[in-house]
């Protein structure tokens, strides 16, 4: 039996919470994954997983074996990296998580650049607007906007992703200009579920004074794209992340509402698992993602006049700090 391969399968099964999910991640059949786990248990002479009709739990031995296997697999990766003089030969799989809008507008270009430098590296992109736990989802690197949430991870803020209050020119010509924050409540507001749930829109004046303007939520969507299309179509007004709307603003399909105000930006953080040691490929990819993400966001930033650049590249010494366990 290939013990390292069996350990790799077992670790992914535990992290994904299902054998079928782990099998998809590893590009093997579910029967093969189940058979490897059964052979591993027979080899070890103990039960690792307690299975039920809908789920499974790790036994105490299973938890211990998972933790040790994780350390061993990381040690193997580090050993290979340390004796290899060619950083271009970076192999293995990196799972990257991101929220939908940021993950669809910024991350693909960043991963394309990474793949160009490391063509033998396999990349998996997981998009989800809910807060993803890196360990249970088996994610190596996560971009997170807004609140960090709970979990075992190391996080460093990269900067902020701006948001813009917008409308279609045709909508404003039909319904009249919006000149004051108090005017917003008179117009149908379109938003993604979970954003501005209190029907209050925080706005920051160029003088840094923050005030909350009442809004009337007319349409809620579970994904940013329908919201974008409806705003473009003149159904109502809304707030979009800068990378999602900068082209439409340049083309004149959208215009900024209340340009003297700024919708509060979202903090952008990069997260990795709090594990020892940090896999070399994770360390290298985080460094590259930091640099190319900075460049991409710099290009897609909306010109907000007096509002300063919201994206600050993470210095190299902070990248080193990110990759040290605390």
C-alpha positions as CSV (number, residue, x, y, z in Angstrom):
1,X,0.0,0.0,0.0
2,X,1.2,3.5,-0.8
3,X,1.0,4.9,2.7
4,X,1.7,8.5,1.8
5,X,-1.0,8.5,-0.9
6,X,-3.5,6.9,1.6
7,X,-2.6,9.5,4.2
8,X,-3.2,12.3,1.6
9,X,-6.6,10.8,0.8
10,X,-7.5,10.5,4.5
11,X,-6.5,14.1,5.2
12,X,-8.6,15.4,2.4
13,X,-11.6,13.3,3.5
14,X,-11.4,14.7,7.0
15,X,-11.1,18.3,5.7
16,X,-13.9,18.0,3.2
17,X,-16.2,16.1,5.5
18,X,-17.1,13.6,2.8
19,X,-15.5,10.9,0.8
20,X,-17.2,12.0,-2.4
21,X,-15.9,15.6,-2.0
22,X,-12.4,14.4,-1.3
23,X,-12.5,12.1,-4.3
24,X,-13.6,15.0,-6.6
25,X,-10.8,17.1,-5.2
26,X,-8.2,14.4,-5.8
27,X,-9.6,13.4,-9.2
28,X,-10.3,9.8,-8.2
29,X,-13.4,7.7,-8.0
30,X,-15.4,7.6,-4.8
31,X,-15.2,3.8,-4.6
32,X,-11.4,4.0,-4.9
33,X,-11.2,6.6,-2.1
34,X,-13.4,4.5,0.2
35,X,-11.3,1.4,-0.6
36,X,-8.1,3.3,0.3
37,X,-9.6,4.4,3.6
38,X,-10.7,0.8,4.4
39,X,-7.2,-0.6,3.6
40,X,-5.6,2.2,5.6
41,X,-7.7,1.2,8.7
42,X,-6.9,-2.4,8.2
43,X,-3.2,-1.6,7.9
44,X,-3.3,0.5,11.1
45,X,-5.4,-2.0,12.9
46,X,-7.8,0.7,14.2
47,X,-11.0,2.5,13.1
48,X,-10.3,6.1,11.9
49,X,-13.8,7.1,10.9
50,X,-17.2,6.3,12.5
51,X,-19.6,6.3,9.5
52,X,-23.4,6.9,9.5
53,X,-25.9,7.1,6.8
54,X,-25.4,10.8,6.3
55,X,-22.0,11.7,7.7
56,X,-19.0,10.5,9.7
57,X,-16.9,11.5,12.7
58,X,-13.3,10.9,13.5
59,X,-12.5,8.5,16.3
60,X,-9.9,9.6,18.8
61,X,-7.3,7.6,16.9
62,X,-8.6,9.2,13.7
63,X,-8.0,12.7,15.0
64,X,-4.5,11.8,16.1
65,X,-3.7,10.2,12.8
66,X,-5.1,13.2,10.9
67,X,-2.9,15.6,12.8
68,X,0.2,13.5,12.4
69,X,-0.5,12.8,8.7
70,X,-0.9,16.5,8.1
71,X,2.5,17.2,9.6
72,X,4.2,14.4,7.7
73,X,2.7,15.5,4.3
74,X,3.9,19.0,4.9
75,X,7.3,17.7,5.9
76,X,7.5,15.7,2.7
77,X,6.6,18.8,0.6
78,X,9.2,20.9,2.4
79,X,11.9,18.2,1.9
80,X,11.3,18.1,-1.8
81,X,11.3,21.9,-2.1
82,X,14.6,22.2,-0.2
83,X,16.5,19.8,-2.4
84,X,15.1,21.2,-5.6
85,X,17.0,24.1,-7.2
86,X,14.4,24.9,-9.7
87,X,11.5,26.9,-8.2
88,X,9.7,26.6,-11.6
89,X,9.1,23.0,-10.8
90,X,6.4,23.7,-8.3
91,X,3.9,20.8,-8.2
92,X,0.9,19.8,-6.1
93,X,-2.6,21.4,-5.7
94,X,-3.4,24.7,-4.2
95,X,-7.0,25.4,-3.2
96,X,-7.9,29.1,-3.2
97,X,-11.1,30.5,-1.8
98,X,-12.7,33.8,-2.5
99,X,-16.1,35.5,-2.3
100,X,-18.1,35.5,-5.6
101,X,-17.6,39.1,-6.9
102,X,-14.0,39.4,-6.0
103,X,-13.4,35.9,-7.1
104,X,-14.9,36.4,-10.5
105,X,-13.5,39.8,-11.3
106,X,-10.0,39.8,-9.8
107,X,-8.8,36.4,-8.8
108,X,-9.0,34.7,-12.3
109,X,-6.3,37.1,-13.6
110,X,-4.2,36.6,-10.5
111,X,-4.4,32.8,-10.9
112,X,-3.6,33.1,-14.6
113,X,-0.4,34.9,-13.7
114,X,0.5,32.3,-11.1
115,X,-0.1,29.4,-13.5
116,X,2.1,31.1,-16.1
117,X,5.0,31.1,-13.7
118,X,4.3,27.7,-12.2
119,X,2.7,25.7,-15.1
120,X,3.0,22.3,-13.3
121,X,1.0,23.6,-10.3
122,X,-2.7,22.6,-10.1
123,X,-5.1,25.3,-8.9
124,X,-8.6,25.0,-7.5
125,X,-10.8,28.1,-7.0
126,X,-13.6,27.8,-4.5
127,X,-16.2,30.7,-4.7
128,X,-18.6,31.2,-1.8
129,X,-20.0,34.3,-0.2
130,X,-20.3,32.6,3.2
131,X,-17.3,32.5,5.5
132,X,-15.3,29.4,4.6
133,X,-13.4,27.6,7.3
134,X,-10.0,26.8,5.8
135,X,-9.5,23.5,7.6
136,X,-12.9,21.9,7.1
137,X,-13.0,23.0,3.5
138,X,-9.5,21.9,2.8
139,X,-8.5,25.4,1.6
140,X,-4.9,26.5,1.5
141,X,-5.3,30.2,0.8
142,X,-8.4,32.4,1.2
143,X,-9.2,35.9,0.2
144,X,-11.7,37.4,2.6
145,X,-13.6,40.6,2.4
146,X,-15.1,42.3,5.4
147,X,-15.3,40.4,8.7
148,X,-12.7,37.6,9.3
149,X,-15.0,35.3,11.2
150,X,-13.9,32.4,13.4
151,X,-11.4,29.7,12.7
152,X,-7.7,28.6,13.0
153,X,-5.9,30.8,10.5
154,X,-3.3,33.5,10.1
155,X,-4.5,36.7,8.5
156,X,-2.9,39.8,7.1
157,X,-4.8,42.8,5.7
158,X,-3.8,43.6,2.1
159,X,-5.8,46.8,1.9
160,X,-9.4,47.6,1.0
161,X,-11.7,47.0,-1.9
162,X,-13.8,50.0,-2.7
163,X,-17.5,50.1,-3.3
164,X,-19.4,52.5,-5.5
165,X,-23.0,53.8,-5.3
166,X,-24.2,53.7,-8.9
167,X,-27.2,53.9,-11.2
168,X,-27.8,53.7,-15.0
169,X,-28.0,57.1,-16.7
170,X,-31.3,56.2,-18.1
171,X,-32.7,55.5,-14.7
172,X,-31.6,59.0,-13.4
173,X,-33.0,60.8,-16.5
174,X,-36.3,59.1,-15.9
175,X,-36.5,59.5,-12.1
176,X,-34.5,62.7,-11.5
177,X,-31.1,63.3,-10.0
178,X,-30.1,62.2,-6.5
179,X,-28.4,65.1,-4.8
180,X,-28.6,64.3,-1.1
181,X,-28.3,61.1,1.0
182,X,-31.9,61.5,2.1
183,X,-33.0,61.1,-1.5
184,X,-31.9,57.5,-1.6
185,X,-34.9,56.1,0.2
186,X,-37.2,57.3,-2.6
187,X,-35.5,54.9,-5.1
188,X,-35.6,51.1,-5.3
189,X,-32.3,49.7,-3.9
190,X,-30.9,46.5,-5.2
191,X,-28.5,44.5,-3.0
192,X,-26.9,41.2,-2.3
193,X,-28.3,39.3,0.6
194,X,-26.4,40.0,3.8
195,X,-25.4,43.5,2.7
196,X,-27.0,46.6,4.2
197,X,-29.6,44.4,5.9
198,X,-30.7,47.2,8.3
199,X,-31.8,49.4,5.3
200,X,-29.2,51.9,6.4
201,X,-26.4,52.7,4.0
202,X,-23.2,54.0,5.7
203,X,-21.6,56.8,3.6
204,X,-18.4,58.6,4.2
205,X,-18.0,62.2,3.1
206,X,-14.7,63.3,1.7
207,X,-14.1,65.0,5.1
208,X,-14.2,61.4,6.6
209,X,-17.5,62.1,8.4
210,X,-19.6,58.9,8.3
211,X,-23.4,59.1,8.2
212,X,-26.1,56.5,7.6
213,X,-28.7,57.1,4.9
214,X,-32.0,55.3,4.8
215,X,-32.6,53.1,1.8
216,X,-35.6,51.1,0.5
217,X,-34.5,47.5,-0.5
218,X,-36.7,46.5,-3.4
219,X,-34.7,43.5,-4.7
220,X,-32.3,41.1,-2.9
221,X,-30.2,38.6,-4.9
222,X,-28.0,35.8,-3.7
223,X,-25.3,36.7,-6.2
224,X,-23.8,40.0,-7.4
225,X,-24.3,39.4,-11.1
226,X,-28.1,39.7,-11.2
227,X,-27.8,42.8,-9.1
228,X,-25.4,44.3,-11.6
229,X,-27.5,43.4,-14.6
230,X,-30.6,45.0,-13.0
231,X,-28.8,48.2,-12.2
232,X,-27.5,48.4,-15.7
233,X,-31.0,47.8,-17.0
234,X,-32.3,50.8,-15.0
235,X,-34.4,48.8,-12.5
236,X,-33.0,50.6,-9.5
237,X,-29.8,51.8,-7.7
238,X,-27.2,49.9,-5.7
239,X,-23.6,49.5,-4.5
240,X,-21.1,47.5,-6.5
241,X,-17.5,46.6,-5.7
242,X,-15.1,48.6,-7.8
243,X,-13.7,45.7,-9.9
244,X,-17.2,44.8,-10.9
245,X,-18.3,48.2,-12.2
246,X,-15.2,50.2,-13.3
247,X,-15.6,49.2,-16.9
248,X,-19.3,50.2,-16.9
249,X,-18.5,53.5,-15.4
250,X,-15.8,54.2,-18.0
251,X,-18.2,53.2,-20.8
252,X,-21.0,55.4,-19.4
253,X,-23.3,52.5,-18.7
254,X,-23.3,53.5,-15.1
255,X,-22.7,56.7,-13.2
256,X,-21.7,57.4,-9.7
257,X,-24.4,58.7,-7.3
258,X,-23.5,61.3,-4.8
259,X,-19.8,61.5,-5.9
260,X,-19.0,63.6,-2.8
261,X,-19.7,60.5,-0.7
262,X,-18.0,57.1,-0.6
263,X,-19.7,53.8,0.2
264,X,-17.5,52.3,2.9
265,X,-14.9,50.0,1.4
266,X,-14.3,46.4,2.5
267,X,-11.2,45.2,4.2
268,X,-9.3,42.7,2.1
269,X,-7.3,40.0,3.9
270,X,-5.3,37.0,2.8
271,X,-5.6,33.9,5.1
272,X,-3.6,30.7,5.4
273,X,-4.1,27.8,7.8
274,X,-2.3,28.1,11.1
275,X,-0.1,25.0,10.6
276,X,3.5,24.0,11.1
277,X,5.4,24.0,8.8
278,X,3.8,26.2,6.2
279,X,4.1,24.3,2.9
280,X,6.7,25.9,0.6
281,X,4.2,26.1,-2.3
282,X,1.7,28.0,-0.1
283,X,4.5,30.4,0.9
284,X,5.5,31.0,-2.7
285,X,2.0,31.4,-4.0
286,X,1.0,33.8,-1.2
287,X,4.0,36.0,-2.1
288,X,3.0,36.1,-5.8
289,X,-0.7,36.6,-5.2
290,X,0.1,39.6,-3.0
291,X,2.1,41.2,-5.8
292,X,-0.2,40.5,-8.7
293,X,-3.4,41.3,-6.7
294,X,-2.0,44.7,-5.9
295,X,-1.3,45.4,-9.5
296,X,-4.8,44.3,-10.7
297,X,-6.7,46.3,-8.0
298,X,-4.6,49.3,-8.9
299,X,-5.9,49.2,-12.4
300,X,-9.5,48.7,-11.6
301,X,-9.8,51.4,-9.0
302,X,-12.5,54.0,-9.6
303,X,-11.3,57.6,-9.7
304,X,-13.0,59.1,-6.6
305,X,-11.3,62.4,-6.6
306,X,-10.3,63.3,-3.1
307,X,-10.5,59.7,-1.9
308,X,-7.1,58.2,-1.5
309,X,-5.9,54.9,-2.9
310,X,-7.5,52.2,-0.8
311,X,-5.2,49.3,-1.8
312,X,-1.8,49.1,-0.1
313,X,0.5,46.3,-1.2
314,X,1.7,44.1,1.6
315,X,5.4,44.7,2.1
316,X,7.7,41.8,1.7
317,X,8.6,41.8,5.4
318,X,4.8,41.5,6.2
319,X,4.6,38.6,3.9
320,X,7.3,36.9,5.9
321,X,5.4,37.7,9.1
322,X,2.3,36.2,7.6
323,X,4.0,32.9,7.1
324,X,5.3,32.7,10.6
325,X,3.0,31.0,13.1
326,X,1.9,33.2,16.0
